[in-house]
């Protein structure tokens, strides 16, 4: 009888010790300190700030290199296609290397083994969001390069336009195939919706439950797009984002300013006035955006599809295809 009682875990000194140990474990399932509670939020804010600065530098460097290449390019009757491709390939390769470097440097922050799982989750999420944002900004800049700025005289005519669209078109074509870092940075498993939170940089709690879909964003975009040209101005984009994200923890207008870096130019960027220059330059401040660009710029609060054309990577590739088609169509006409 004693043997049976011991086997059943109800008698014997060993059973008593086991029961005491199990009670102690159930009372303290895992060690959770104040440091643990503070670290996750602090690390997330630190990563967000560092990556924002790094990705902004990457964007400015890539756009500056492209503008320098365009300024040195000869006219359309003297431009050499292989030279255009070589220069575009250099810019694309450099961008891919910079994205990889930012990712590698960010992963070096994972030095706290005690909180490594939570740190890695927040890091992956922030890399996903900020990669979406830099690609949204870059696509916006590339698309707007194809339209003459009203602040600059049209001195070159169609010849300069032909050179510009040839170089930009080749660059976007190379971006689609040479940015090998994008599939890992835009891994659907690293998105805020997949990881159950939002990389908001401490600007709001955010959770997967408060995120919106592309359909909801598209509905607000269509209402703002009065002339159905697929473009909305800066003010219209702010209004559309405010409407789309109403009822969530996100501030749509502030998201537009933050992701397009419109508040970093040394001047006010209120909704009633023109945006400040930010990294784009005073005469080249973003004037309009497309739905695809907004879908990338609002990645911190938007649920992308895991695969297909409406995934983050699919949205980038669709936008690049659109720019390539437009560039080569305009080049052939010129």
Buried (B, 14 or more C-beta within 10 A) or exposed (E): EEEEEBEEEEBBEEBEEEEEEEEEEEEEEEEEEEEBEEBBEEBBBBBBEBBBEBBBEBBBBBBEBBBEBBEEBEEBEEBEEEEBBEBBBBBBBBBBEBBBEBBEEBEEBBEEEEBEEBBBBBBBBBBBBBBBBBBBBBBBBBBBBBEEBEEEEEEBEEBBBBBBBBBBBBBBBBBBEBBEBBEBBBBBEBBBBBBEBBBBBEBBEBBBEBBBBBEBBBBBBBBBBEEEEBBBBBBBBBBBBBBBBEEBBBBBBBBBBBBBBBBBBEBEBEEEEBBBBBBBBEEBBBBBBBBBBBBBBBBBBBBBBBEEEBBBBBBBBBBBBBBBEBBBEBBEEB
